[in-house]
Amino acid sequence: MYVRHGRPGPVSGSVDLVSLKHAADSLNGDVGYGTNWSEANVATALGIPDVSGDGIPDIWARLRSDGATRIYNPSRTSTGAAVKVVLNVDWNQIKAFG
């Protein structure tokens, strides 16, 4: 998995959203972040607002191994281990409606 840091925006504390479109326009390109976050291991990963209170956005992920949804409270350099299994359901077995 990679993280892309945006360039500072015109207002203090803001981000230039255009700088997030392409790695070449970002602050330092696409930077490796965490380990084992390959498509073969992780079915879905979603960045969410900071719920742990440390000022760093958190991640919900569904692993392919068991289909359970986990929450990660990453640091600035690594995702670390999951802190909680949020939904202990094998979502790999759930079929879409329609």
FIMARKOL-942159 format. One record per residue (C-alpha): residue in three letters; y, x, z. Coordinates in steps of 0.05 Angstrom, whole numbers, plus 5000, padded with zeros to 4 digits. Layout:
ALAYXZ/...
END
This chain:
MET500050005000/TYR507150234987/VAL513850075016/ARG520250074976/HIS526750215013/GLY532949904984/ARG539650264979/PRO545150055026/GLY549149455005/PRO556749355005/VAL556949055075/SER554849455136/GLY547449345150/SER546049005084/VAL541449205027/ASP543049234952/LEU537748744928/VAL537949024857/SER535549694884/LEU528949354905/LYS527149134834/HIS524649814809/ALA522250424846/ALA526850874805/ASP532950474830/SER530850464903/LEU532750954958/ASN526651394953/GLY521651074904/ASP515150764927/VAL512751104990/GLY505451075014/TYR504950645076/GLY498750525118/THR491650685099/ASN485850275071/TRP490549745041/SER487149744973/GLU486049114932/ALA478549194947/ASN479849145023/VAL485748675029/ALA485747994994/THR492847795013/ALA498548135051/LEU505247815067/GLY511348125098/ILE514347665151/PRO520547715195/ASP519948135258/VAL515947735310/SER514548315357/GLY521948445372/ASP522049185351/GLY526649085292/ILE521249225239/PRO518548665195/ASP511248485210/ILE505348355164/TRP500247795159/ALA494048005121/ARG487447695100/LEU481848205095/ARG476248125044/SER470948355094/ASP471147725137/GLY476747285109/ALA480347255176/THR487947285178/ARG490847835221/ILE497848025243/TYR500348745243/ASN506449005280/PRO507649645240/SER511950245257/ARG516750565207/THR511151035182/SER504550655187/THR501649955193/GLY497050145250/ALA491449685271/ALA491748935273/VAL494548675339/LYS491547985334/VAL486847565293/VAL491246955279/LEU486246505242/ASN479046695253/VAL476746295192/ASP473246585131/TRP478646395081/ASN474446715026/GLN470146085028/ILE475945585024/LYS476845254956/ALA483545034929/PHE485344294927/GLY486543954860/
END
